[in-house]
Amino acid sequence: MRPPIFFISFAMTTSLMAQVSVPRFDIQGHRGARGLKPENTIPAFLTALDTGVTTLEMDVVITRDKQVVVSHEPWMSAGICTNALGKPVKEKEEKKYNLYRMTYEEIKQFDCGSRGNVKFPGQEKMKAVKPLLSDVMVAVENYIKNFSRYEVDYNIEIKSEKELYGKFQPSPKEFSDLVYSLIDQYVPLDRVIIQSFDFRVLKYWHETYPEVRLSALVDNLKTIDENIKDLGFTPSIYSPDYMLLSRDEIKRCHELKMRVIPWTVNDVSEMLELKNWNVDGFITDYPDRAEKFRGTLNIKAKR
């Protein structure tokens, strides 16, 4: 029997609404929303969700007890952290607090939010610990379910350097396997991006977990083609320092079927200029600034 006309109309309307509501431009909250809340903490990620980001960007490291912790450095940063006795970590001693040699029970005794961040004077000062990646995902998914009702992606940077292998981090294989095993328990893999400056990490994911999207982080002066040759394959995303980009380079990325998502774009005029250059998104410490121009950012740029 043919469905009633009103049912078809409702289904078509619902489908069209869903299409319209999906953002075409990817605004990624850097370390959550570093300009607003302590970086790489659950409050920062929830704040980013409130601004309407489409992706949460974060960094992960590994502890002595093989836990995946959200942290930019594999040590306690002297710039933001306070030790278990309430004293600021000194620059000369920060690497003594090697997270790879500490258990998570030891790590969570440190407060990396109450001091604020002098580079981000508008950041709210609040007690905050370095969270487990699993705790971040649980908090974010619960918030989405109960409040924001809009699923976002996770752009997870594996903080890896060859000089740190075995000292501040495991090998790329062990590091990657620990991260994959964890995320596979909490969120669908089609909502995950793995990024890294360490091409050894990306090569391992490409070969071992080909279903996961990969992003090549770039901070060098090589050409796009040179970097892709070094990598050995074409990733889903090319993510350079935004100051290294030009219109021609963005065009070249698109010719290679890569999305272009530069970092870290905090100035509104630069956000709009890059959008006009046809980037596919950007990573920002201030997703609230991007929110004000959401309508503009979702307009297709002129070629």
Secondary structure, 3 states (H helix, E strand, C coil): CCCCHHHHHHHHHHHHHHHHHCCCCEEEECCCCCCCCCCCCHHHHHHHHHCCCCEEEEEEEECCCCCEEECCCCECCCCCCECCCCCECCHHHHHHCEHHHCCHHHHCCCECCCCCCCCCCCCCCCCCCCCEHHHHHHHHHHHHHHHHCCCCEEEEEECCCHHHECCCECCHHHHHHHHHHHHHHHCCHHHEEEEECCHHHHHHHHHHCCCCEEEEEECCCCCHHHHHHHHCCCCCEEEEEHHHCCHHHHHHHHHCCCEECCECCCCHHHHHHHHHCCCCEEEECCHHHHHCCHHHHCCCCCC
